[in-house]
C-alpha cells in the first residue's frame, strides 16, 4: 500500500497545525505510522488521497450510522444550505429535532442543542451545579467527557482522591472539585460521597467508549442511581457516543435506568457538529432565558446540522430492525476476530452493544480502566498497521470503539474476518 501523498500532506500539515492534526488521536501516535489523509467517503468505505480504499469501522467516530454520503442526509443538507448556512435565530427544524429526541426518552421533557459533545457535557454539569447549589462532581477513570477544564483530571493516590490536572493550562483550583471513582466499583463512589457532602452530580458513560468498549454492569448503575438519590446529587448519563448507537434509546434504553440528565452528540448531527443535553422540565427550566443558569451558543441549533440530524433520526425510526441487523454484524465481526486470534494463541476480549464493538488483546475480561491498561498495546498497534495495509480502517487507539454502519452486510464482514485471520497469523 502506497501512502506517499499522505506522508507529504502530513509533513505540510505539521508546519501549520499542531501535530498536523486537529484532534490528537488522529496523529496515529499510539499505533505508529502516518495517518492517511481522506479524500472522500461512500457508504461503508473511505478513500485516501493516494487512491487507497478502506472498509471504515470508525465512521467519523460514530455519527455515520447510515455510512458516508447517505443520499437522504445529503439531500437534507443541500436543501437547508441553499436557504442559508446560519442565522443565529430560531428555526422550525430545531423544534422538530427536539421533539424527535424527547419522544424517545421518558426522562426528558426538553433539550437544548449545542455544537459539540464537549459543550453538551460542560453545560449539563453547570446545570447540575446550579440546580443542586453544590460544587463537586464525580467522574470515572477512563471515561472521557470532552476536554473542558474540570474534566481533565488524573487519579491521585486513591480512587476517591480529588482530581489533579492531567494537562498544563488547567488550574488545580478548577479540578479540585472533581472526584475520581473506579468504573463498575460502587464502593469507590461511596468513598467519594464520604469525602464530600458538596457533590452536585455523578457523570458516567453507561457504555464507556473511550477506554475501549466497556459497558457498565446494570447492578452497578442501579446502585449508582440510588446513591445519587440518597445524597441529593444528579446522575448524568453521557450518551454522546452511545446515544442512538447502542439502541434507539441509547444505553439508557438497554439498561432501563433513567438518569437525571442526558447528553447527546454524534448521530443526532448525522455527521455535522451537534451536541445536546436534556432533562425533566423542572431541571431544564432553570436554564436562561427562563431561569438563572446561563448557557448560550451562536451556532447552537444550526439549521444545516439540525436538518442532517432530523433526516438521520427519521431513518432510524423508520427501520424497526436496524439495530438488530447492525448488532448481528458486530457480533459476527467480533466472533471472527476471536476465532482468528484463538487459532494462533493470541488472547482477546471482545464486546458488542448494538452497532458498537470493541476488543482488547488481554487474558482477562475488561471491566474498568485499570483492566484496559493491562492489554497489549504493542500488539494492538501491529494489528492496526497490518489491517490498514489490508484495507481495513480501525480506530487508531486500543482505547476507542468501533462502529458498524447500515451499508455494511454479512458478505463484507466475512471479507474483513478473512483479512483479520491473515493478519493474526502474521503478527503471532
Protein Blocks (a to p, Z undefined) as FASTA:
>chain_A
ZZklmmmmmmmmmmmgghhiabfklnommngpjddddfbdehjbccdfkopacddfklno
omamnoghifklmmmmmmmmmnopbeoiacfklmmmmmmmmmmpmkbfbdcddfbfklmm
mmmmmmmmmmnopabdcddehiagbjafklmccddfbfklccddfbehiafklmmmpccd
dehiaklmmmmmmmpccbfbdcddfbackgojadddfklmmmmmmmmmmnopacdddfkl
mgoklpmnljmlmnopacfbdcdehjlnoopacddddddfklmmmpcfkbmcdcddfkgo
iaklmmmmmmmmmmmmmmmmlmmmmmmmmmmmmmmmmmmmmmnopacddddehjbccddd
dfbdcfbfklmmmpcfklmmmmmmmmmmnopacdfbfkbccdddfkbcfklmmmmmmmmm
mmmmmmZZ
